[in-house]
Amino acid sequence: MAEEAIEIRHLGGRAREFTAASAAWLDRRGLRATLRWDMAGWAGHLTSAPLADGVNPTFDPRHSRLTGGDAFWIAVREHSGEISGCVAMRLLVTPDLLRLAESLRLWYDPVPDVFGEVRLRRLPHDELISGRVAHAGGLWVRPARRGGMLAYLLVHLARLLAVDRFDSGWETSVTFDKLALKPRFRAVHGFDHVVPLLQGFFPPTGRIERIHLNYSRPRRILDILPSCIETLSADGVMTCHDH
């Protein structure tokens, strides 16, 4: 499937300003971003990408039922055409995201018989994440481009496009302990909450893992766009935060 230019179709105002600021930030570095709906292309890229952490089955059509219109990925390319960064986004329509995760259908659908289920921690105040849930993952930045703000741009752009294209509410992702506990993680990803979800055996990896759920209230990205625009326009420190 052909790549699409990054554009806002349904939102206005600040959303369009953010995409313009993102495009300008990328252009100053000889980069450009496009939107793609072929998730096999995302999986294929990460299979051979340097220093990638593997292919998240949530976004891999070999392991999850993707309709072709409920998941996309953003590719950032050099002028040469080489991919220097990417992120995936998926719409999950569910009465309970935690139940989806406990059944492992968040990662595999159908779930292999040998996997069974896992027991997860409850969210603070027994919060229920349901409805049209935007779920991000598969973030990767080429080693030579790491340490800057490309990851920040990718995750916020993906969350905004999910609202625009999917009419999504809750904003979520799942990360392993080694990433979730890094000081830069919350600044880069900008989620309201980063909470422990699982500590124990995780069938998809076959190992004992500590996994965190990252989430923000519905359409939180729209609230923080002004500070995100300021950050990208100024090429300064990250200011995308709670108010």
KACOR-V578488 format. One line per field, one symbol per residue. psi: psi as a letter, one per 30 degrees, with the letter a starting at -180 (. if undefined). A space follows every 50 residues. Layout:
psi: ???
This chain:
psi: klkkkjlkfflaceeeeeeeeeeeeeefghllklkkfjfeeeeeefegkk hlgajjfegjfffljkffggkllkkkllfffkkfllklkkkjjkfjeeee eefgffekjlkkefebllklkllkghkjjlbjkkjlahkkkkefglfbge eeeeeeeeeefeeeefhlckkllkllefeffkefeeeefgkekjkkekja kjeefglkljkkkklllkheeeegeeeeeeeeefhalkgjll.
